[in-house]
Amino acid sequence: MIDEAERAGLRHTGRTVIEAIADNTGLGLALVSAVRGYRGILVLPAKISGDKVRLLWAYGAEVIITPTSVPPDLPESYDGVAQRLAREIT
């Protein structure tokens, strides 16, 4: 994902990677963001394990946890929060 964004000219050092995650993609994004100098913000539902959250923090990601029971089309869902942050930050 980051390679593709860099090829398209959408990313450069100092920018922010924002992603809603519910699986292991976040671990890779956090690691690559740290290595390439990006600020990584990962938005995830509360059902994600504490171990995974601690690992994301260890990789340098900022983690925002949203309620699990929110329908995906609402602004309070992890997708909705990530989309709002993308509009506000990037």
Phi and psi in degrees as a GROMACS rama.xvg file:
@    title "Ramachandran Plot"
@    xaxis  label "Phi"
@    yaxis  label "Psi"
@TYPE xy
-71.4828  -40.3582  ILE-2
-56.7494  -45.1882  ASP-3
-63.2651  -42.426  GLU-4
-64.5779  -39.1274  ALA-5
-65.8436  -41.7477  GLU-6
-62.217  -34.2796  ARG-7
-81.882  -2.37623  ALA-8
79.893  16.5543  GLY-9
-90.1329  -11.5716  LEU-10
-129.321  144.421  ARG-11
-153.368  163.348  HIS-12
-52.9283  135.709  THR-13
97.0685  -12.5862  GLY-14
-80.5511  177.299  ARG-15
-116.49  133.361  THR-16
-100.025  121.82  VAL-17
-122.204  128.427  ILE-18
-149.047  139.833  GLU-19
-88.4284  127.393  ALA-20
-130.66  151.327  ILE-21
-142.166  13.0929  ALA-22
-146.554  -159.048  ASP-23
-79.375  -5.02152  ASN-24
-57.5398  -35.704  THR-25
-60.8201  -35.7142  GLY-26
-62.0457  -45.2872  LEU-27
-65.796  -42.3716  GLY-28
-63.7891  -40.5802  LEU-29
-62.9589  -44.4188  ALA-30
-66.5744  -48.4675  LEU-31
-65.3829  -38.4512  VAL-32
-59.8085  -45.3306  SER-33
-63.1375  -44.8877  ALA-34
-66.4792  -35.9635  VAL-35
-94.8122  2.84533  ARG-36
84.0296  22.2472  GLY-37
-94.7377  150.47  TYR-38
-79.6144  126.365  ARG-39
-109.589  120.978  GLY-40
-118.39  118.733  ILE-41
-115.919  128.414  LEU-42
-108.717  125.906  VAL-43
-142.113  155.928  LEU-44
-74.7378  156.159  PRO-45
-62.3203  -15.7489  ALA-46
-72.0812  -12.8673  LYS-47
-65.9602  139.731  ILE-48
-64.6428  149.63  SER-49
-60.9394  -34.3984  GLY-50
-61.5807  -41.8481  ASP-51
-67.302  -40.861  LYS-52
-61.1181  -44.5745  VAL-53
-63.5626  -36.3467  ARG-54
-67.2482  -41.0859  LEU-55
-60.4938  -42.9755  LEU-56
-62.1944  -42.2513  TRP-57
-61.6661  -31.7316  ALA-58
-79.5088  -3.1547  TYR-59
96.505  5.65855  GLY-60
-77.2611  147.287  ALA-61
-88.0341  129.357  GLU-62
-114.663  128.826  VAL-63
-117.554  123.643  ILE-64
-105.326  130.201  ILE-65
-114.524  161.494  THR-66
-62.0772  142.481  PRO-67
-73.8806  -33.1188  THR-68
-80.7936  2.65077  SER-69
-80.2806  129.099  VAL-70
-58.9625  145.055  PRO-71
-63.2397  -18.9913  PRO-72
-89.6663  0.769551  ASP-73
-92.8934  151.49  LEU-74
-62.6849  -21.6905  PRO-75
-83.9504  -7.31859  GLU-76
-71.0689  165.815  SER-77
-64.3992  -33.7888  TYR-78
-65.8994  -44.3097  ASP-79
-63.1988  -41.8328  GLY-80
-65.8172  -42.8124  VAL-81
-62.7647  -40.6714  ALA-82
-64.8143  -40.3558  GLN-83
-63.8641  -45.19  ARG-84
-61.7378  -39.1427  LEU-85
-62.3885  -38.9381  ALA-86
-68.5398  -37.9285  ARG-87
-80.1445  -34.155  GLU-88
-97.9232  -42.2937  ILE-89
